[in-house]
């Protein structure tokens, strides 16, 4: 239907595309995620005008997690378990319209604001871990000084917001006119972020990563089919201080639970590397 509408009315197709673009999918949990999920009831908090499910585990310096599009906090189950055992508090949240947080639609600006407000309520953040789309929300919050953290790990981060909209258009068979109409609709519907006007390029990790001056670890698999490895190379070139940890054969999601990778991340968080 969207493909037909794109032929008849690109503007109307752009509005429908934006609706679809801001509707996250729901993925089932695997047994390990289910086990961690069921051990703790979420704290339902009102953050940035949305009801958000927040789960803390353990005690100690706080490590905050930012999950990907369609994901939820327990996707980091392997790293969360290890951090708690190492004496840290791990805090994850389900973004609006994700996991246990209610709603049908959300977008990067809103999730970034939720992440920043949650971080402010927690006090000092020792480290932050993001995955995929969650990397972009975290980088945006940090670039606008809404979130302060010294050590950051980014799993499978994409490099450019135009690439995300282009990938979406390819999947749904939208032409360039409709893609641009969708982006214009987004600007009209969400004209400001944190009280200020924004431009699309400001949302790109390539832009926001330049302004991060802490310790940064990029983790990316060469066989990632969702976000190609070349994105990590561009990001590391843009931010020379970043360390790049490369894996093979883990893809986009299994990289989060690989034992060796998890231990490398623990060492980075503990400042052993």
Short mmCIF file of the C-alpha atoms (twelve columns), coordinates in Angstrom:
data_MODEL
# 
_entry.id   MODEL 
# 
loop_
_atom_site.group_PDB 
_atom_site.id 
_atom_site.type_symbol 
_atom_site.label_atom_id 
_atom_site.label_alt_id 
_atom_site.label_comp_id 
_atom_site.label_asym_id 
_atom_site.label_seq_id 
_atom_site.Cartn_x 
_atom_site.Cartn_y 
_atom_site.Cartn_z 
_atom_site.pdbx_PDB_model_num 
ATOM 1   C CA . UNK A 1   0.000  0.000   0.000  1 
ATOM 2   C CA . UNK A 2   2.807  2.399   0.882  1 
ATOM 3   C CA . UNK A 3   4.512  1.686   -2.428 1 
ATOM 4   C CA . UNK A 4   1.304  2.484   -4.329 1 
ATOM 5   C CA . UNK A 5   0.731  5.642   -2.296 1 
ATOM 6   C CA . UNK A 6   4.280  6.781   -3.019 1 
ATOM 7   C CA . UNK A 7   3.367  6.822   -6.709 1 
ATOM 8   C CA . UNK A 8   0.126  8.732   -6.223 1 
ATOM 9   C CA . UNK A 9   1.039  11.230  -3.485 1 
ATOM 10  C CA . UNK A 10  4.656  11.434  -2.250 1 
ATOM 11  C CA . UNK A 11  3.680  13.884  0.528  1 
ATOM 12  C CA . UNK A 12  0.987  11.628  1.949  1 
ATOM 13  C CA . UNK A 13  3.275  8.649   1.495  1 
ATOM 14  C CA . UNK A 14  5.922  10.522  3.484  1 
ATOM 15  C CA . UNK A 15  3.488  10.953  6.388  1 
ATOM 16  C CA . UNK A 16  2.633  7.256   6.354  1 
ATOM 17  C CA . UNK A 17  6.310  6.359   6.050  1 
ATOM 18  C CA . UNK A 18  7.114  8.443   9.120  1 
ATOM 19  C CA . UNK A 19  4.418  6.612   11.056 1 
ATOM 20  C CA . UNK A 20  6.008  3.319   10.077 1 
ATOM 21  C CA . UNK A 21  9.539  4.628   10.636 1 
ATOM 22  C CA . UNK A 22  8.693  5.558   14.242 1 
ATOM 23  C CA . UNK A 23  6.963  2.249   15.067 1 
ATOM 24  C CA . UNK A 24  9.521  -0.174  16.534 1 
ATOM 25  C CA . UNK A 25  9.183  -3.923  15.982 1 
ATOM 26  C CA . UNK A 26  8.817  -6.357  18.875 1 
ATOM 27  C CA . UNK A 27  11.318 -9.208  19.095 1 
ATOM 28  C CA . UNK A 28  10.898 -12.272 21.328 1 
ATOM 29  C CA . UNK A 29  13.355 -12.789 24.184 1 
ATOM 30  C CA . UNK A 30  15.724 -15.735 24.262 1 
ATOM 31  C CA . UNK A 31  15.904 -17.935 27.415 1 
ATOM 32  C CA . UNK A 32  18.790 -15.983 28.969 1 
ATOM 33  C CA . UNK A 33  17.010 -12.667 28.445 1 
ATOM 34  C CA . UNK A 34  13.766 -14.104 29.808 1 
ATOM 35  C CA . UNK A 35  15.536 -15.379 32.922 1 
ATOM 36  C CA . UNK A 36  17.052 -11.982 33.703 1 
ATOM 37  C CA . UNK A 37  13.796 -10.207 32.848 1 
ATOM 38  C CA . UNK A 38  11.735 -12.355 35.201 1 
ATOM 39  C CA . UNK A 39  14.114 -12.024 38.162 1 
ATOM 40  C CA . UNK A 40  13.346 -8.339  38.675 1 
ATOM 41  C CA . UNK A 41  10.120 -6.386  38.317 1 
ATOM 42  C CA . UNK A 42  10.677 -3.089  36.502 1 
ATOM 43  C CA . UNK A 43  10.382 0.246   38.255 1 
ATOM 44  C CA . UNK A 44  7.864  2.202   36.203 1 
ATOM 45  C CA . UNK A 45  9.045  5.825   36.160 1 
ATOM 46  C CA . UNK A 46  7.662  8.923   34.458 1 
ATOM 47  C CA . UNK A 47  10.582 10.248  32.420 1 
ATOM 48  C CA . UNK A 48  10.307 13.020  29.817 1 
ATOM 49  C CA . UNK A 49  6.522  12.605  29.835 1 
ATOM 50  C CA . UNK A 50  6.570  8.851   29.155 1 
ATOM 51  C CA . UNK A 51  6.130  5.842   31.442 1 
ATOM 52  C CA . UNK A 52  9.457  3.997   31.321 1 
ATOM 53  C CA . UNK A 53  10.414 0.564   32.646 1 
ATOM 54  C CA . UNK A 54  13.734 0.768   34.518 1 
ATOM 55  C CA . UNK A 55  15.624 -2.221  35.940 1 
ATOM 56  C CA . UNK A 56  18.614 -1.873  38.271 1 
ATOM 57  C CA . UNK A 57  20.809 -4.808  39.310 1 
ATOM 58  C CA . UNK A 58  23.608 -4.920  41.879 1 
ATOM 59  C CA . UNK A 59  25.402 -2.228  43.833 1 
ATOM 60  C CA . UNK A 60  28.412 -0.080  43.109 1 
ATOM 61  C CA . UNK A 61  29.430 2.365   40.369 1 
ATOM 62  C CA . UNK A 62  26.618 2.749   37.851 1 
ATOM 63  C CA . UNK A 63  26.807 1.411   34.308 1 
ATOM 64  C CA . UNK A 64  23.889 2.552   32.140 1 
ATOM 65  C CA . UNK A 65  22.680 0.630   29.069 1 
ATOM 66  C CA . UNK A 66  21.038 1.940   25.890 1 
ATOM 67  C CA . UNK A 67  19.449 -0.782  23.737 1 
ATOM 68  C CA . UNK A 68  18.811 -0.863  20.015 1 
ATOM 69  C CA . UNK A 69  15.704 -0.264  17.903 1 
ATOM 70  C CA . UNK A 70  13.102 -2.903  18.698 1 
ATOM 71  C CA . UNK A 71  15.235 -4.195  21.565 1 
ATOM 72  C CA . UNK A 72  15.046 -3.954  25.328 1 
ATOM 73  C CA . UNK A 73  17.419 -3.627  28.242 1 
ATOM 74  C CA . UNK A 74  17.785 -7.357  28.962 1 
ATOM 75  C CA . UNK A 75  19.446 -7.851  25.568 1 
ATOM 76  C CA . UNK A 76  22.630 -6.969  27.496 1 
ATOM 77  C CA . UNK A 77  22.088 -9.916  29.878 1 
ATOM 78  C CA . UNK A 78  25.623 -11.354 29.591 1 
ATOM 79  C CA . UNK A 79  27.377 -8.069  30.320 1 
ATOM 80  C CA . UNK A 80  24.880 -7.173  33.063 1 
ATOM 81  C CA . UNK A 81  25.488 -10.469 34.891 1 
ATOM 82  C CA . UNK A 82  29.266 -10.033 34.745 1 
ATOM 83  C CA . UNK A 83  29.142 -6.410  35.873 1 
ATOM 84  C CA . UNK A 84  27.000 -7.224  38.894 1 
ATOM 85  C CA . UNK A 85  29.427 -9.999  39.858 1 
ATOM 86  C CA . UNK A 86  32.307 -7.528  39.467 1 
ATOM 87  C CA . UNK A 87  30.750 -5.059  41.933 1 
ATOM 88  C CA . UNK A 88  28.877 -2.635  39.688 1 
ATOM 89  C CA . UNK A 89  25.284 -1.482  39.502 1 
ATOM 90  C CA . UNK A 90  23.855 -2.172  36.048 1 
ATOM 91  C CA . UNK A 91  20.836 -0.069  35.047 1 
ATOM 92  C CA . UNK A 92  18.858 -0.683  31.886 1 
ATOM 93  C CA . UNK A 93  15.627 0.828   30.639 1 
ATOM 94  C CA . UNK A 94  13.138 -0.023  27.940 1 
ATOM 95  C CA . UNK A 95  12.690 2.943   25.616 1 
ATOM 96  C CA . UNK A 96  9.151  4.191   24.888 1 
ATOM 97  C CA . UNK A 97  7.195  1.578   22.871 1 
ATOM 98  C CA . UNK A 98  9.855  -1.042  23.670 1 
ATOM 99  C CA . UNK A 99  9.858  -3.982  26.060 1 
ATOM 100 C CA . UNK A 100 7.811  -3.269  29.183 1 
ATOM 101 C CA . UNK A 101 7.446  0.439   28.407 1 
ATOM 102 C CA . UNK A 102 4.014  1.222   26.913 1 
ATOM 103 C CA . UNK A 103 3.339  2.993   23.639 1 
ATOM 104 C CA . UNK A 104 3.348  2.312   19.917 1 
ATOM 105 C CA . UNK A 105 5.706  4.887   18.457 1 
ATOM 106 C CA . UNK A 106 8.840  6.779   19.404 1 
ATOM 107 C CA . UNK A 107 11.922 8.295   17.780 1 
ATOM 108 C CA . UNK A 108 15.576 9.088   18.379 1 
ATOM 109 C CA . UNK A 109 15.016 12.562  19.861 1 
ATOM 110 C CA . UNK A 110 12.578 11.267  22.459 1 
ATOM 111 C CA . UNK A 111 14.678 8.264   23.450 1 
ATOM 112 C CA . UNK A 112 17.742 10.470  23.789 1 
ATOM 113 C CA . UNK A 113 15.832 12.751  26.166 1 
ATOM 114 C CA . UNK A 114 14.616 9.767   28.216 1 
ATOM 115 C CA . UNK A 115 18.170 8.445   28.464 1 
ATOM 116 C CA . UNK A 116 19.518 11.834  29.560 1 
ATOM 117 C CA . UNK A 117 16.816 12.370  32.194 1 
ATOM 118 C CA . UNK A 118 17.304 8.872   33.572 1 
ATOM 119 C CA . UNK A 119 21.063 9.386   33.793 1 
ATOM 120 C CA . UNK A 120 20.572 12.672  35.638 1 
ATOM 121 C CA . UNK A 121 18.313 10.960  38.186 1 
ATOM 122 C CA . UNK A 122 20.878 8.226   38.834 1 
ATOM 123 C CA . UNK A 123 23.742 10.527  39.732 1 
ATOM 124 C CA . UNK A 124 27.307 9.922   38.488 1 
ATOM 125 C CA . UNK A 125 27.483 7.412   35.627 1 
ATOM 126 C CA . UNK A 126 30.696 5.404   35.607 1 
ATOM 127 C CA . UNK A 127 30.185 3.987   32.113 1 
ATOM 128 C CA . UNK A 128 27.588 3.720   29.367 1 
ATOM 129 C CA . UNK A 129 27.012 0.839   26.962 1 
ATOM 130 C CA . UNK A 130 24.991 1.234   23.771 1 
ATOM 131 C CA . UNK A 131 23.964 -1.102  20.967 1 
ATOM 132 C CA . UNK A 132 23.110 -0.115  17.397 1 
ATOM 133 C CA . UNK A 133 20.369 2.558   17.453 1 
ATOM 134 C CA . UNK A 134 20.996 2.952   21.181 1 
ATOM 135 C CA . UNK A 135 24.490 4.202   20.372 1 
ATOM 136 C CA . UNK A 136 23.053 7.093   18.375 1 
ATOM 137 C CA . UNK A 137 20.654 8.110   21.178 1 
ATOM 138 C CA . UNK A 138 23.496 8.079   23.699 1 
ATOM 139 C CA . UNK A 139 25.897 10.011  21.473 1 
ATOM 140 C CA . UNK A 140 23.238 12.646  20.812 1 
ATOM 141 C CA . UNK A 141 22.595 13.138  24.541 1 
ATOM 142 C CA . UNK A 142 26.322 13.395  25.243 1 
ATOM 143 C CA . UNK A 143 26.967 15.783  22.368 1 
ATOM 144 C CA . UNK A 144 24.346 18.177  23.756 1 
ATOM 145 C CA . UNK A 145 25.882 17.918  27.257 1 
ATOM 146 C CA . UNK A 146 22.674 16.395  28.612 1 
ATOM 147 C CA . UNK A 147 24.576 13.315  29.719 1 
ATOM 148 C CA . UNK A 148 28.100 13.208  31.143 1 
ATOM 149 C CA . UNK A 149 30.106 10.001  31.268 1 
ATOM 150 C CA . UNK A 150 33.814 9.263   30.904 1 
ATOM 151 C CA . UNK A 151 33.786 5.695   29.542 1 
ATOM 152 C CA . UNK A 152 31.552 4.563   26.693 1 
ATOM 153 C CA . UNK A 153 31.201 1.284   24.804 1 
ATOM 154 C CA . UNK A 154 29.343 1.299   21.495 1 
ATOM 155 C CA . UNK A 155 28.335 -2.039  19.953 1 
ATOM 156 C CA . UNK A 156 27.551 -2.089  16.224 1 
ATOM 157 C CA . UNK A 157 27.051 1.661   15.898 1 
ATOM 158 C CA . UNK A 158 25.923 2.978   12.505 1 
ATOM 159 C CA . UNK A 159 27.686 6.059   11.203 1 
ATOM 160 C CA . UNK A 160 25.111 8.291   9.523  1 
ATOM 161 C CA . UNK A 161 21.401 9.068   9.969  1 
ATOM 162 C CA . UNK A 162 20.980 9.339   6.198  1 
ATOM 163 C CA . UNK A 163 22.075 5.713   5.965  1 
ATOM 164 C CA . UNK A 164 19.297 4.709   8.403  1 
ATOM 165 C CA . UNK A 165 16.590 6.497   6.421  1 
ATOM 166 C CA . UNK A 166 18.024 5.128   3.182  1 
ATOM 167 C CA . UNK A 167 18.014 1.569   4.510  1 
ATOM 168 C CA . UNK A 168 14.414 2.008   5.639  1 
ATOM 169 C CA . UNK A 169 13.450 3.283   2.185  1 
ATOM 170 C CA . UNK A 170 15.139 0.334   0.489  1 
ATOM 171 C CA . UNK A 171 13.392 -2.225  2.719  1 
ATOM 172 C CA . UNK A 172 9.962  -0.733  2.021  1 
ATOM 173 C CA . UNK A 173 10.541 0.133   -1.628 1 
ATOM 174 C CA . UNK A 174 10.317 3.917   -1.244 1 
ATOM 175 C CA . UNK A 175 11.810 6.258   -3.792 1 
ATOM 176 C CA . UNK A 176 14.011 9.232   -2.921 1 
ATOM 177 C CA . UNK A 177 11.124 11.702  -3.147 1 
ATOM 178 C CA . UNK A 178 9.144  9.847   -0.498 1 
ATOM 179 C CA . UNK A 179 12.210 9.428   1.721  1 
ATOM 180 C CA . UNK A 180 12.780 13.181  1.641  1 
ATOM 181 C CA . UNK A 181 9.088  13.816  2.277  1 
ATOM 182 C CA . UNK A 182 9.303  11.557  5.340  1 
ATOM 183 C CA . UNK A 183 12.283 13.499  6.663  1 
ATOM 184 C CA . UNK A 184 10.463 16.803  6.119  1 
ATOM 185 C CA . UNK A 185 7.419  15.436  7.952  1 
ATOM 186 C CA . UNK A 186 9.662  14.492  10.883 1 
ATOM 187 C CA . UNK A 187 11.060 18.019  11.038 1 
ATOM 188 C CA . UNK A 188 7.576  19.505  11.115 1 
ATOM 189 C CA . UNK A 189 6.263  17.057  13.698 1 
ATOM 190 C CA . UNK A 190 9.325  17.266  15.971 1 
ATOM 191 C CA . UNK A 191 10.657 20.798  15.389 1 
ATOM 192 C CA . UNK A 192 12.810 21.030  18.523 1 
ATOM 193 C CA . UNK A 193 14.916 18.839  20.788 1 
ATOM 194 C CA . UNK A 194 15.695 19.978  24.335 1 
ATOM 195 C CA . UNK A 195 14.150 23.329  23.399 1 
ATOM 196 C CA . UNK A 196 16.383 23.903  20.381 1 
ATOM 197 C CA . UNK A 197 15.967 23.472  16.642 1 
ATOM 198 C CA . UNK A 198 17.839 20.559  15.100 1 
ATOM 199 C CA . UNK A 199 19.134 19.432  11.742 1 
ATOM 200 C CA . UNK A 200 19.274 15.874  10.491 1 
ATOM 201 C CA . UNK A 201 23.051 15.791  10.268 1 
ATOM 202 C CA . UNK A 202 23.329 16.685  13.963 1 
ATOM 203 C CA . UNK A 203 21.679 13.338  14.756 1 
ATOM 204 C CA . UNK A 204 24.374 11.345  12.974 1 
ATOM 205 C CA . UNK A 205 26.958 9.503   15.081 1 
ATOM 206 C CA . UNK A 206 29.625 10.817  12.712 1 
ATOM 207 C CA . UNK A 207 28.742 14.299  13.926 1 
ATOM 208 C CA . UNK A 208 28.124 13.641  17.611 1 
ATOM 209 C CA . UNK A 209 31.099 11.321  18.149 1 
ATOM 210 C CA . UNK A 210 33.476 14.165  17.312 1 
ATOM 211 C CA . UNK A 211 32.393 15.993  20.451 1 
ATOM 212 C CA . UNK A 212 32.960 13.112  22.847 1 
ATOM 213 C CA . UNK A 213 36.224 13.586  24.751 1 
ATOM 214 C CA . UNK A 214 36.179 10.587  27.100 1 
ATOM 215 C CA . UNK A 215 37.384 6.994   26.696 1 
ATOM 216 C CA . UNK A 216 35.553 5.226   23.878 1 
ATOM 217 C CA . UNK A 217 35.477 1.576   22.791 1 
ATOM 218 C CA . UNK A 218 33.862 0.666   19.463 1 
ATOM 219 C CA . UNK A 219 32.890 -3.011  19.197 1 
ATOM 220 C CA . UNK A 220 31.887 -4.317  15.776 1 
ATOM 221 C CA . UNK A 221 31.759 -7.655  13.979 1 
ATOM 222 C CA . UNK A 222 33.159 -8.002  10.473 1 
ATOM 223 C CA . UNK A 223 30.197 -10.215 9.556  1 
ATOM 224 C CA . UNK A 224 27.484 -7.833  10.791 1 
ATOM 225 C CA . UNK A 225 24.792 -7.869  8.097  1 
ATOM 226 C CA . UNK A 226 22.611 -5.188  9.677  1 
ATOM 227 C CA . UNK A 227 25.273 -2.512  10.208 1 
ATOM 228 C CA . UNK A 228 28.301 -3.250  7.989  1 
ATOM 229 C CA . UNK A 229 31.779 -3.152  9.530  1 
ATOM 230 C CA . UNK A 230 32.689 -0.154  7.369  1 
ATOM 231 C CA . UNK A 231 30.613 2.006   9.709  1 
ATOM 232 C CA . UNK A 232 32.998 1.232   12.576 1 
ATOM 233 C CA . UNK A 233 35.981 2.156   10.401 1 
ATOM 234 C CA . UNK A 234 34.459 5.540   9.544  1 
ATOM 235 C CA . UNK A 235 33.629 6.247   13.184 1 
ATOM 236 C CA . UNK A 236 37.124 5.316   14.357 1 
ATOM 237 C CA . UNK A 237 38.635 7.559   11.698 1 
ATOM 238 C CA . UNK A 238 36.389 10.406  12.814 1 
ATOM 239 C CA . UNK A 239 37.297 9.933   16.487 1 
ATOM 240 C CA . UNK A 240 40.994 8.906   16.568 1 
ATOM 241 C CA . UNK A 241 40.959 8.468   20.366 1 
ATOM 242 C CA . UNK A 242 38.478 5.604   20.080 1 
ATOM 243 C CA . UNK A 243 39.654 2.007   20.418 1 
ATOM 244 C CA . UNK A 244 38.194 -0.466  17.910 1 
ATOM 245 C CA . UNK A 245 37.525 -4.046  19.014 1 
ATOM 246 C CA . UNK A 246 36.836 -6.249  15.984 1 
ATOM 247 C CA . UNK A 247 35.176 -9.667  16.136 1 
ATOM 248 C CA . UNK A 248 34.249 -12.276 13.517 1 
ATOM 249 C CA . UNK A 249 31.283 -14.581 13.069 1 
ATOM 250 C CA . UNK A 250 29.088 -12.985 15.761 1 
ATOM 251 C CA . UNK A 251 26.913 -10.729 13.640 1 
ATOM 252 C CA . UNK A 252 24.802 -7.879  14.942 1 
ATOM 253 C CA . UNK A 253 23.276 -9.392  18.100 1 
ATOM 254 C CA . UNK A 254 25.332 -12.385 19.257 1 
ATOM 255 C CA . UNK A 255 28.246 -10.012 19.776 1 
ATOM 256 C CA . UNK A 256 26.484 -8.811  22.944 1 
ATOM 257 C CA . UNK A 257 26.788 -12.199 24.651 1 
ATOM 258 C CA . UNK A 258 30.143 -13.470 23.370 1 
ATOM 259 C CA . UNK A 259 32.195 -14.374 26.501 1 
ATOM 260 C CA . UNK A 260 35.527 -13.025 25.221 1 
ATOM 261 C CA . UNK A 261 33.959 -9.782  24.068 1 
ATOM 262 C CA . UNK A 262 32.143 -9.363  27.385 1 
ATOM 263 C CA . UNK A 263 35.412 -9.800  29.280 1 
ATOM 264 C CA . UNK A 264 37.112 -7.206  27.071 1 
ATOM 265 C CA . UNK A 265 34.292 -4.803  27.898 1 
ATOM 266 C CA . UNK A 266 34.579 -5.507  31.628 1 
ATOM 267 C CA . UNK A 267 38.295 -4.748  31.461 1 
ATOM 268 C CA . UNK A 268 37.567 -1.472  29.656 1 
ATOM 269 C CA . UNK A 269 34.955 -0.470  32.226 1 
ATOM 270 C CA . UNK A 270 37.342 -1.359  35.068 1 
ATOM 271 C CA . UNK A 271 39.989 0.774   33.352 1 
ATOM 272 C CA . UNK A 272 42.320 -2.198  32.973 1 
ATOM 273 C CA . UNK A 273 42.864 -1.288  29.309 1 
# 
